[in-house]
Amino acid sequence: MNKNVSCLLYIFILLFTGCEYQVGDNFIDVEKPAGEIEMSVELTADNDGQKIVISEESTTIKYNLNTSGHKLVVCIFNMGEKQWIEKVASGVFVINKGEVPVGNYTLKCDIYVSSGSGSIADQTGMENYLGTYSWPVEVITYEEPAYSLTYKTNADGYLELSWEKPLLNESIFDYYRVIGSSLDVKITDRDQLSYICKSHIGQSTDYQVSVYFKNGRTPWLLGYANLPMQYPEITYDSSDPDSLQINIIRPYKSVMNIEYDRKLLVSEYAADFIRVPYAAFGASNPEMVVEVLPWDKADRVFGANIQKYESVQASSGILIAPEQNWARYGYNVQEDIMYVSSYGEITNWLWPDIIRYKEYKGPDGNNVNNYALSMYNSRMAAAHNQTIDVLESKEMQHVRTIKLENPYSFVGAMTFTKDDKLVCLVSSLNQTVLVYRMSDGALENSFEFSEYLNAYNASFSSDGRYLCCENSDRSGFTMVILENNRPVSMKKMDLSYSSLCMNPLNPEQLIVSTNGKIQVYNCRDLSLVHSLDYPGMLVSNVDPKTGFLLLRGSGNVKVVDMKTNTVLYTKEVSSFSECKLYGNVLLSNTGYALHIEKYLKK
């Protein structure tokens, strides 16, 4: 852009003023002057190559006239309502922006020079050449822009900032300055209107671009932009049975250092995914640290890194209790629905596809201690500390809330009976059994045990006719036989055992792990029905849908068909994981669910 604006005019209008008269002997007739002469006007002013730009409060414009030796009579500049009259061939005039509103104008210049013919009209100043010139002018006001910087991810994956070209004279332009976080760059090419920031990999940064001038003028802020923090997006693909694929999508071209389970996995890694072996089933989620760095080492300035901490769902299966807070499960075999809670909220899942279906949160929001699921209908009960929510069907329609009177402080085992009663063992000074009618929620019956039984390690048979509790001195267990929801007898067995469970498909059976064997007892008389040899294995539960027995050992579980004494499936599990089997879906207390039907031995 040129600061000097030149105009050259070759054709002029010659003005003659005078009268016809008879010249005497004392006068010499002169030749008429030529019809045109060459002249030019040179202006020095801020311009953008197309027009003069007035941006300062007071702008001085220099002019220089070339009259080809003819005497200047007067030079008149006009713009809008303003007029400047000059009588010298070289000088300045001042445009005050306060006197000329913002807008577009035409600056006109009329130059009168003498004809130089020597005639009376010329000598009296009435015979002149007239030259007329004009220039487009824009009067602007500088205002700080509002987020006028544009930015994008370019084709190479880097951040690209862009701004508009300012209206100013090239002769006073010095440089653009791009500032951000640890960035401070000068750009001396006036036509470069973008900058590629290779050190930006998603960190929160304020960028601004200013233009600086050679004449000491205050810099102009051309634009600024606030870029929020953009962490890498991490997703998981567990479709491969042998390894977990971790997808890591970064917003800009970059590399990564990945630390997994406290060990450096890869450094300066450029791919968008990585594979890791599955952890043992039910293992707590290992931590992964992803550090994102600029692609080129030269761009790794201070602050140009991002760290994201991620708890990786490394166990095989689907996480159905994300809080992993010792999840409680309840399975309704009638509707093939799994109920899960790790805090106060209950979710249910369609089995065996493990699809989340519905959520329910009770009015008090207390944690769920355990469940009772009917083997005969779609009813479900969720026990809290001093209340029990009764829900109906997979829609979890709230039927009623049963409030326990003090001093009951904990609801232990619960079950539904064939005649639609809810039987609960609650903890108090003495262990108490409460029986509620489901038709109206009324307490139908209650009784206390004369001796202490451990309500925390107790279970009902699926029909509510038997209650098995650990003895207070942990020397064995006591079987309580119920008729019409009242105790009729109690049988003790002194036995060193590791774990036990009831068989939901055969309410007469109690299964106990003791001395390296799995013993099956008759609940009514505690006689031994049969014995299975599984050294080091503990009883977890019997699947209420298939009847398969789940055994838990040190670092593994086994699914056993008790009818044929055949191990159908073995799975490595976390040594800290308690597992259950419901509808051929393996569950861990850390919230994972794995459908194993296709893996079962045929």
C-alpha positions as CSV (number, residue, x, y, z in Angstrom):
1,M,0.0,0.0,0.0
2,N,1.5,3.3,-1.0
3,K,1.4,6.3,1.2
4,N,1.8,8.8,-1.7
5,V,-1.2,9.3,-3.8
6,S,-0.4,10.9,-7.2
7,C,-2.8,12.3,-9.8
8,L,-1.7,13.5,-13.2
9,L,-4.0,15.6,-15.3
10,Y,-3.2,16.4,-18.9
11,I,-6.3,18.1,-20.2
12,F,-7.4,21.3,-18.5
13,I,-10.0,23.9,-19.2
14,L,-8.6,27.3,-20.1
15,L,-10.5,30.2,-18.7
16,F,-10.5,33.4,-20.6
17,T,-12.1,36.6,-19.4
18,G,-12.0,40.0,-21.3
19,C,-13.5,42.3,-23.9
20,E,-13.0,42.9,-27.6
21,Y,-11.3,46.2,-28.4
22,Q,-9.1,47.9,-31.1
23,V,-5.4,47.7,-30.1
24,G,-3.4,50.7,-30.7
25,D,0.2,51.2,-31.8
26,N,1.4,50.8,-28.2
27,F,0.1,47.3,-27.8
28,I,1.4,44.0,-29.2
29,D,-1.0,41.3,-30.0
30,V,0.0,38.0,-28.3
31,E,-0.5,34.5,-29.4
32,K,-3.3,32.5,-27.8
33,P,-2.0,30.1,-25.1
34,A,-2.1,26.4,-25.7
35,G,-5.3,24.5,-24.9
36,E,-3.7,22.2,-22.3
37,I,-0.6,21.8,-20.1
38,E,0.8,18.9,-18.0
39,M,0.3,19.1,-14.2
40,S,0.2,16.6,-11.3
41,V,-0.8,16.4,-7.6
42,E,1.0,14.2,-5.1
43,L,-0.7,13.5,-1.7
44,T,1.0,11.8,1.2
45,A,-1.7,10.2,3.4
46,D,-2.6,6.9,5.1
47,N,-4.3,4.7,2.5
48,D,-5.1,1.0,1.9
49,G,-4.2,1.1,-1.8
50,Q,-7.8,2.0,-2.8
51,K,-8.7,5.0,-0.7
52,I,-7.3,7.4,1.8
53,V,-8.0,6.2,5.4
54,I,-8.6,8.7,8.2
55,S,-8.2,6.9,11.5
56,E,-6.5,9.4,13.8
57,E,-8.2,12.1,15.7
58,S,-6.0,14.6,13.8
59,T,-4.6,13.6,10.4
60,T,-2.1,15.7,8.5
61,I,-2.1,15.3,4.7
62,K,0.9,16.6,2.7
63,Y,0.5,17.7,-0.9
64,N,2.9,18.7,-3.6
65,L,1.8,20.3,-6.9
66,N,3.6,20.2,-10.2
67,T,2.4,23.1,-12.4
68,S,4.9,22.8,-15.3
69,G,6.3,26.2,-14.4
70,H,3.0,28.0,-14.3
71,K,2.3,30.2,-11.4
72,L,-0.2,28.9,-8.8
73,V,-3.1,31.1,-8.3
74,V,-4.9,29.0,-5.7
75,C,-5.5,25.3,-4.7
76,I,-8.8,24.4,-3.0
77,F,-9.5,21.1,-1.3
78,N,-13.1,20.1,-0.4
79,M,-14.5,17.1,1.5
80,G,-18.0,17.1,2.7
81,E,-18.7,20.5,4.2
82,K,-15.0,21.1,4.9
83,Q,-12.8,23.3,2.7
84,W,-9.0,24.0,2.8
85,I,-7.6,26.9,0.6
86,E,-3.9,26.7,-0.1
87,K,-1.8,29.3,-2.1
88,V,1.6,27.5,-2.1
89,A,2.5,24.6,-4.3
90,S,3.7,22.4,-1.5
91,G,2.3,22.2,2.0
92,V,-0.1,20.4,4.4
93,F,-3.6,20.6,5.6
94,V,-5.2,18.9,8.6
95,I,-8.4,16.8,8.8
96,N,-9.8,16.6,12.3
97,K,-11.9,13.5,12.7
98,G,-14.1,15.2,15.2
99,E,-15.2,17.6,12.4
100,V,-15.9,14.8,9.9
101,P,-18.3,12.0,10.9
102,V,-17.4,8.4,10.3
103,G,-18.2,7.4,6.7
104,N,-17.1,7.5,3.1
105,Y,-16.3,10.7,1.3
106,T,-14.7,12.2,-1.8
107,L,-11.7,14.6,-1.4
108,K,-11.8,17.0,-4.3
109,C,-9.0,19.4,-5.4
110,D,-9.3,22.3,-7.8
111,I,-6.0,23.9,-8.9
112,Y,-5.9,27.3,-10.6
113,V,-2.7,28.3,-12.4
114,S,-1.9,31.3,-14.6
115,S,-1.9,30.8,-18.3
116,G,1.5,32.5,-18.7
117,S,0.3,34.1,-22.0
118,G,1.2,37.7,-21.0
119,S,-2.2,38.9,-22.0
120,I,-4.0,41.5,-20.0
121,A,-6.4,38.8,-18.7
122,D,-3.4,36.8,-17.7
123,Q,-1.7,39.8,-16.0
124,T,-4.9,40.6,-14.2
125,G,-5.3,37.0,-13.0
126,M,-8.4,36.4,-15.1
127,E,-6.9,33.9,-17.5
128,N,-6.2,30.5,-15.8
129,Y,-5.8,26.9,-16.3
130,L,-8.1,24.8,-14.0
131,G,-7.3,21.2,-13.0
132,T,-9.7,19.1,-11.0
133,Y,-8.8,16.0,-9.0
134,S,-10.6,13.6,-6.6
135,W,-9.8,10.7,-4.2
136,P,-12.0,8.4,-2.2
137,V,-11.7,8.8,1.5
138,E,-13.0,6.6,4.5
139,V,-13.1,8.0,8.0
140,I,-13.0,5.1,10.5
141,T,-13.2,4.7,14.3
142,Y,-11.0,2.0,15.9
143,E,-12.9,-0.1,18.4
144,E,-11.5,-3.2,20.2
145,P,-13.0,-6.3,18.6
146,A,-15.1,-8.8,20.5
147,Y,-13.7,-12.3,19.9
148,S,-12.9,-11.4,16.3
149,L,-10.1,-14.0,16.0
150,T,-11.3,-17.0,14.2
151,Y,-9.6,-20.4,14.8
152,K,-9.9,-23.9,13.4
153,T,-8.0,-27.2,13.2
154,N,-6.3,-27.1,9.8
155,A,-5.7,-30.0,7.4
156,D,-2.5,-30.9,9.2
157,G,-4.2,-31.1,12.6
158,Y,-2.8,-27.9,14.1
159,L,-4.5,-24.9,15.6
160,E,-4.7,-22.0,13.1
161,L,-5.6,-18.5,14.2
162,S,-6.9,-15.9,11.6
163,W,-7.6,-12.2,11.7
164,E,-8.8,-9.4,9.4
165,K,-6.4,-7.1,7.6
166,P,-6.4,-3.7,9.3
167,L,-7.1,-0.5,7.3
168,L,-3.8,1.3,7.6
169,N,-0.9,2.5,5.5
170,E,1.8,0.1,4.7
171,S,4.5,2.7,5.5
172,I,3.5,2.8,9.1
173,F,2.9,-0.9,9.6
174,D,5.6,-2.6,11.7
175,Y,4.4,-6.1,12.7
176,Y,1.6,-8.3,14.0
177,R,2.1,-9.7,17.5
178,V,0.5,-13.0,18.5
179,I,0.4,-13.6,22.2
180,G,-0.9,-16.6,24.2
181,S,0.1,-18.6,27.3
182,S,3.8,-19.3,26.5
183,L,3.6,-17.8,23.0
184,D,4.9,-14.4,21.8
185,V,5.4,-14.2,18.1
186,K,6.1,-11.2,15.7
187,I,5.0,-11.3,12.1
188,T,6.5,-8.7,9.8
189,D,4.6,-9.7,6.7
190,R,1.5,-7.4,6.5
191,D,-0.3,-9.8,4.2
192,Q,0.1,-12.8,6.6
193,L,-3.3,-12.9,8.3
194,S,-3.0,-16.3,10.1
195,Y,-0.7,-18.1,12.4
196,I,-0.4,-21.9,13.0
197,C,0.3,-22.6,16.6
198,K,1.9,-26.1,16.8
199,S,2.4,-25.8,20.6
200,H,-1.4,-25.8,21.2
201,I,-2.6,-29.3,22.0
202,G,-5.9,-28.4,23.8
203,Q,-4.8,-26.5,26.8
204,S,-6.9,-23.6,28.1
205,T,-5.4,-20.5,26.4
206,D,-6.2,-16.8,25.8
207,Y,-4.9,-15.7,22.4
208,Q,-4.7,-12.1,21.1
209,V,-3.3,-10.5,18.0
210,S,-2.3,-6.8,17.8
211,V,-0.8,-4.6,15.1
212,Y,2.2,-2.4,15.9
213,F,3.2,0.8,14.1
214,K,6.5,2.4,13.1
215,N,5.4,5.9,14.0
216,G,4.9,5.2,17.7
217,R,1.1,5.0,17.5
218,T,-0.6,3.0,20.2
219,P,-0.9,-0.6,18.9
220,W,-4.4,-1.8,17.8
221,L,-5.8,-5.0,19.2
222,L,-7.1,-6.9,16.1
223,G,-8.8,-9.7,18.0
224,Y,-8.7,-12.2,20.8
225,A,-10.1,-15.6,21.6
226,N,-10.5,-17.8,24.6
227,L,-9.9,-21.5,23.9
228,P,-11.3,-23.7,26.7
229,M,-9.5,-26.8,27.9
230,Q,-9.9,-29.8,25.6
231,Y,-8.9,-33.0,27.2
232,P,-8.4,-36.1,25.0
233,E,-11.6,-38.1,24.5
234,I,-11.2,-41.7,25.8
235,T,-13.5,-44.6,24.9
236,Y,-13.3,-48.3,25.2
237,D,-13.9,-51.2,22.8
238,S,-14.2,-54.6,24.5
239,S,-15.3,-56.5,21.3
240,D,-12.0,-58.4,21.3
241,P,-12.2,-61.2,23.8
242,D,-8.4,-61.1,24.4
243,S,-7.6,-57.5,24.9
244,L,-9.2,-54.1,25.6
245,Q,-8.9,-51.4,23.0
246,I,-8.5,-47.9,24.4
247,N,-9.3,-45.2,21.9
248,I,-7.7,-41.8,22.6
249,I,-8.8,-39.0,20.4
250,R,-6.9,-35.7,20.7
251,P,-8.3,-32.4,19.4
252,Y,-4.9,-31.4,17.7
253,K,-1.9,-33.1,16.3
254,S,0.2,-34.4,19.2
255,V,1.9,-37.3,20.8
256,M,1.3,-39.1,24.1
257,N,3.1,-40.6,27.0
258,I,0.8,-43.2,28.6
259,E,1.2,-44.6,32.0
260,Y,-1.0,-47.6,32.9
261,D,-1.4,-49.2,36.3
262,R,1.6,-47.2,37.5
263,K,3.8,-48.4,34.7
264,L,5.0,-46.4,31.6
265,L,3.2,-48.2,28.7
266,V,4.4,-46.1,25.7
267,S,6.1,-42.7,25.2
268,E,5.7,-40.2,22.3
269,Y,2.9,-42.4,21.0
270,A,1.1,-41.1,17.9
271,A,-1.6,-43.6,17.2
272,D,-5.3,-43.0,18.2
273,F,-5.7,-46.3,20.1
274,I,-3.8,-48.8,22.2
275,R,-4.5,-52.3,23.4
276,V,-4.0,-53.6,26.9
277,P,-4.8,-57.1,28.3
278,Y,-7.9,-57.5,30.4
279,A,-7.5,-57.4,34.1
280,A,-8.9,-60.3,36.2
281,F,-12.7,-60.2,36.2
282,G,-14.0,-57.8,38.8
283,A,-10.7,-56.1,39.4
284,S,-10.8,-52.5,40.5
285,N,-10.2,-50.1,37.7
286,P,-6.5,-49.4,37.2
287,E,-5.5,-45.8,36.7
288,M,-4.2,-44.5,33.4
289,V,-2.4,-41.2,32.9
290,V,-2.4,-39.8,29.4
291,E,0.1,-36.9,29.0
292,V,-0.4,-35.0,25.7
293,L,2.6,-33.2,24.2
294,P,3.2,-31.2,21.0
295,W,4.2,-33.2,18.0
296,D,7.6,-31.5,17.5
297,K,10.0,-31.3,20.4
298,A,10.8,-27.7,19.4
299,D,7.2,-26.7,20.2
300,R,7.2,-28.2,23.7
301,V,7.4,-24.9,25.5
302,F,6.4,-24.4,29.2
303,G,2.8,-25.2,29.8
304,A,2.3,-27.0,26.4
305,N,1.2,-30.3,27.9
306,I,-2.1,-31.8,29.2
307,Q,-2.5,-34.7,31.7
308,K,-5.7,-36.7,31.9
309,Y,-6.3,-39.2,34.6
310,E,-8.7,-42.0,33.7
311,S,-10.0,-44.9,35.7
312,V,-9.9,-47.7,33.1
313,Q,-12.6,-50.3,32.9
314,A,-10.1,-53.0,32.4
315,S,-12.2,-56.0,33.6
316,S,-14.0,-58.0,30.9
317,G,-17.7,-57.5,31.0
318,I,-20.0,-54.5,31.3
319,L,-19.8,-52.1,34.2
320,I,-23.3,-51.9,35.6
321,A,-22.4,-50.2,39.0
322,P,-20.0,-47.4,38.0
323,E,-19.5,-46.3,41.6
324,Q,-18.0,-49.8,42.4
325,N,-19.1,-49.3,46.0
326,W,-19.7,-53.0,46.9
327,A,-22.7,-53.4,44.6
328,R,-25.8,-55.2,45.8
329,Y,-27.7,-57.4,43.4
330,G,-31.2,-58.9,43.2
331,Y,-32.4,-61.1,40.4
332,N,-36.0,-61.8,39.4
333,V,-36.1,-65.1,37.5
334,Q,-39.7,-64.5,36.4
335,E,-38.9,-61.4,34.4
336,D,-35.2,-62.1,33.8
337,I,-34.4,-58.7,35.4
338,M,-31.3,-57.7,37.4
339,Y,-31.6,-55.0,40.1
340,V,-28.4,-53.2,41.0
341,S,-27.5,-50.6,43.6
342,S,-24.3,-49.3,45.0
343,Y,-25.8,-46.2,46.7
344,G,-29.4,-45.2,47.1
345,E,-30.4,-45.4,43.4
346,I,-31.7,-48.7,42.0
347,T,-31.3,-49.5,38.4
348,N,-32.6,-52.6,36.6
349,W,-31.1,-54.3,33.6
350,L,-32.6,-56.6,31.0
351,W,-31.0,-60.0,31.2
352,P,-29.0,-61.6,29.6
353,D,-28.2,-58.8,27.1
354,I,-27.2,-56.5,30.0
355,I,-29.2,-53.5,28.8
356,R,-30.0,-50.7,31.3
357,Y,-33.8,-50.3,31.5
358,K,-35.0,-48.1,34.4
359,E,-33.9,-46.2,37.5
360,Y,-35.6,-45.7,40.9
361,K,-34.6,-43.7,43.9
362,G,-36.6,-44.0,47.1
363,P,-37.9,-41.0,49.0
364,D,-35.2,-41.1,51.7
365,G,-32.3,-41.9,49.3
366,N,-30.6,-44.2,51.7
367,N,-28.3,-47.0,50.6
368,V,-29.8,-50.4,49.7
369,N,-28.6,-53.1,52.1
370,N,-30.1,-56.0,50.3
371,Y,-33.0,-57.3,48.1
372,A,-35.8,-59.8,48.2
373,L,-37.0,-61.1,44.8
374,S,-40.0,-63.3,44.6
375,M,-39.7,-66.6,42.8
376,Y,-43.4,-66.5,42.2
377,N,-44.2,-63.1,40.7
378,S,-42.6,-59.8,39.7
379,R,-42.4,-58.3,43.1
380,M,-39.2,-56.9,44.6
381,A,-38.3,-55.4,48.0
382,A,-35.2,-53.2,48.7
383,A,-34.2,-52.8,52.3
384,H,-32.6,-49.7,53.7
385,N,-31.6,-49.1,57.3
386,Q,-35.1,-48.6,58.7
387,T,-37.3,-48.7,55.7
388,I,-38.2,-51.3,53.0
389,D,-39.4,-50.1,49.5
390,V,-41.7,-52.6,47.8
391,L,-41.7,-52.3,44.0
392,E,-43.7,-54.1,41.3
393,S,-42.5,-55.4,37.9
394,K,-39.6,-54.2,35.8
395,E,-41.2,-50.8,35.6
396,M,-40.3,-50.5,39.4
397,Q,-43.8,-49.2,40.2
398,H,-43.7,-48.1,43.9
399,V,-46.3,-50.1,45.8
400,R,-45.5,-49.0,49.4
401,T,-42.7,-48.2,51.8
402,I,-42.6,-50.1,55.1
403,K,-41.2,-48.3,58.0
404,L,-39.5,-50.3,60.8
405,E,-40.1,-49.2,64.3
406,N,-37.1,-48.6,66.7
407,P,-35.0,-50.2,68.0
408,Y,-34.5,-52.1,64.7
409,S,-31.4,-50.8,63.1
410,F,-30.6,-53.2,60.2
411,V,-32.5,-55.4,57.8
412,G,-30.7,-58.6,57.2
413,A,-32.1,-61.5,55.1
414,M,-35.5,-61.2,53.4
415,T,-37.6,-63.3,51.2
416,F,-41.1,-63.6,49.7
417,T,-43.3,-66.6,50.4
418,K,-45.7,-68.4,48.1
419,D,-48.6,-66.8,49.9
420,D,-47.2,-63.3,49.1
421,K,-45.8,-62.4,52.5
422,L,-42.5,-60.6,53.0
423,V,-40.4,-62.2,55.8
424,C,-37.5,-60.1,57.2
425,L,-34.8,-60.8,59.8
426,V,-33.9,-57.6,61.5
427,S,-31.2,-56.7,64.0
428,S,-32.1,-55.4,67.5
429,L,-31.2,-56.4,71.0
430,N,-32.5,-59.8,70.1
431,Q,-32.8,-60.9,66.5
432,T,-36.4,-60.5,65.3
433,V,-38.4,-61.9,62.4
434,L,-41.1,-59.6,60.9
435,V,-43.8,-60.9,58.6
436,Y,-45.7,-58.4,56.4
437,R,-48.7,-58.9,54.2
438,M,-48.2,-57.6,50.7
439,S,-51.9,-57.0,50.1
440,D,-51.9,-54.0,52.5
441,G,-48.4,-53.8,53.9
442,A,-49.6,-54.6,57.5
443,L,-47.4,-56.4,60.0
444,E,-48.9,-59.8,60.4
445,N,-46.6,-61.4,62.7
446,S,-43.2,-61.0,64.6
447,F,-41.1,-63.1,66.9
448,E,-37.8,-62.9,68.6
449,F,-35.1,-65.5,69.1
450,S,-34.2,-66.3,72.6
451,E,-30.5,-66.4,71.7
452,Y,-28.4,-64.2,69.5
453,L,-28.1,-65.2,65.9
454,N,-26.0,-63.2,63.4
455,A,-28.4,-61.3,61.2
456,Y,-25.5,-60.2,59.0
457,N,-24.7,-63.8,57.9
458,A,-28.2,-65.2,57.4
459,S,-30.3,-66.4,54.5
460,F,-33.9,-67.6,53.9
461,S,-34.9,-70.4,51.6
462,S,-36.7,-69.2,48.5
463,D,-40.1,-70.3,49.9
464,G,-39.5,-68.7,53.3
465,R,-39.7,-72.0,55.2
466,Y,-36.1,-72.1,56.4
467,L,-33.8,-69.5,57.9
468,C,-30.1,-70.3,58.3
469,C,-28.0,-68.1,60.6
470,E,-24.4,-68.2,61.8
471,N,-24.1,-69.0,65.5
472,S,-23.1,-66.2,67.7
473,D,-19.8,-67.9,68.6
474,R,-19.1,-68.7,64.9
475,S,-18.9,-72.4,65.8
476,G,-21.3,-73.4,63.1
477,F,-24.9,-72.5,62.1
478,T,-28.5,-72.8,63.2
479,M,-31.4,-73.8,61.0
480,V,-34.7,-72.3,61.9
481,I,-37.8,-74.2,60.6
482,L,-40.8,-72.1,59.9
483,E,-44.4,-73.1,59.5
484,N,-47.1,-70.5,58.8
485,N,-44.3,-67.9,59.2
486,R,-43.7,-69.0,62.8
487,P,-40.7,-70.9,64.1
488,V,-41.5,-74.5,65.0
489,S,-37.9,-75.8,65.6
490,M,-34.3,-74.9,65.6
491,K,-31.4,-77.2,64.8
492,K,-27.8,-76.4,65.4
493,M,-24.8,-77.8,63.6
494,D,-21.3,-77.4,65.0
495,L,-19.2,-77.3,61.8
496,S,-16.1,-75.5,60.8
497,Y,-17.2,-74.1,57.5
498,S,-16.1,-71.3,55.1
499,S,-19.3,-70.3,53.3
500,L,-22.8,-71.5,52.7
501,C,-25.9,-70.7,50.6
502,M,-29.4,-71.9,50.0
503,N,-30.5,-73.5,46.8
504,P,-33.3,-71.3,45.3
505,L,-34.5,-74.1,43.0
506,N,-34.7,-76.7,45.8
507,P,-35.6,-74.9,49.0
508,E,-34.9,-78.1,51.0
509,Q,-31.1,-77.9,50.2
510,L,-28.4,-76.1,52.1
511,I,-24.9,-76.0,50.4
512,V,-21.8,-75.6,52.6
513,S,-18.1,-75.5,51.8
514,T,-16.1,-77.2,54.5
515,N,-12.7,-79.0,54.7
516,G,-12.1,-78.9,50.9
517,K,-15.5,-80.3,50.2
518,I,-18.9,-79.0,49.0
519,Q,-21.5,-80.6,51.2
520,V,-25.2,-80.6,50.4
521,Y,-27.5,-80.9,53.5
522,N,-31.2,-81.3,53.9
523,C,-32.6,-78.2,55.6
524,R,-35.2,-80.0,57.7
525,D,-32.9,-82.5,59.5
526,L,-29.4,-81.3,58.4
527,S,-28.7,-84.7,57.0
528,L,-26.0,-85.0,54.4
529,V,-27.4,-85.5,50.9
530,H,-24.2,-85.7,48.9
531,S,-20.7,-84.4,48.8
532,L,-18.4,-82.9,46.0
533,D,-14.7,-82.6,46.1
534,Y,-13.5,-79.1,45.4
535,P,-10.5,-78.3,47.6
536,G,-9.9,-74.7,48.2
537,M,-13.2,-73.6,46.7
538,L,-15.9,-71.7,48.6
539,V,-19.7,-71.6,47.8
540,S,-20.9,-68.4,46.3
541,N,-24.5,-69.1,45.1
542,V,-26.8,-71.2,43.0
543,D,-28.1,-69.6,39.8
544,P,-31.9,-69.4,40.4
545,K,-32.4,-69.8,36.6
546,T,-30.1,-72.6,35.7
547,G,-29.3,-74.3,39.0
548,F,-25.6,-74.1,38.3
549,L,-23.4,-73.7,41.4
550,L,-20.8,-71.0,41.5
551,L,-17.6,-71.7,43.5
552,R,-15.0,-69.2,44.3
553,G,-11.3,-70.0,44.9
554,S,-8.1,-68.1,45.1
555,G,-8.1,-65.9,42.0
556,N,-10.7,-67.9,40.0
557,V,-14.3,-69.1,40.0
558,K,-15.9,-72.3,38.7
559,V,-19.4,-72.9,37.4
560,V,-20.4,-76.5,38.3
561,D,-23.4,-78.6,37.2
562,M,-24.3,-80.3,40.5
563,K,-26.3,-83.0,38.7
564,T,-23.3,-84.3,36.8
565,N,-20.6,-82.8,39.0
566,T,-19.1,-81.2,35.8
567,V,-17.1,-78.0,35.8
568,L,-18.7,-76.0,32.9
569,Y,-16.6,-72.8,33.1
570,T,-13.5,-71.5,34.9
571,K,-12.6,-67.7,35.0
572,E,-9.8,-65.8,36.5
573,V,-11.1,-63.2,38.9
574,S,-9.7,-60.6,41.1
575,S,-8.6,-61.9,44.5
576,F,-10.7,-59.2,46.1
577,S,-13.8,-59.8,44.1
578,E,-16.9,-61.5,45.5
579,C,-18.8,-63.0,42.6
580,K,-22.4,-64.2,42.0
581,L,-24.1,-66.0,39.1
582,Y,-27.6,-65.0,37.9
583,G,-29.1,-66.2,34.6
584,N,-25.7,-67.3,33.3
585,V,-24.3,-63.8,33.9
586,L,-21.3,-63.6,36.2
587,L,-21.3,-60.6,38.5
588,S,-18.6,-59.0,40.7
589,N,-19.1,-56.9,43.8
590,T,-17.1,-54.2,42.0
591,G,-20.0,-53.8,39.5
592,Y,-19.0,-55.9,36.4
593,A,-21.4,-58.2,34.5
594,L,-20.3,-60.8,32.0
595,H,-22.6,-63.1,30.1
596,I,-20.9,-66.5,30.0
597,E,-23.5,-68.8,28.4
598,K,-21.5,-69.1,25.1
599,Y,-18.4,-70.1,27.1
600,L,-20.1,-72.9,29.1
601,K,-18.9,-76.4,28.4
602,K,-21.4,-78.4,26.4
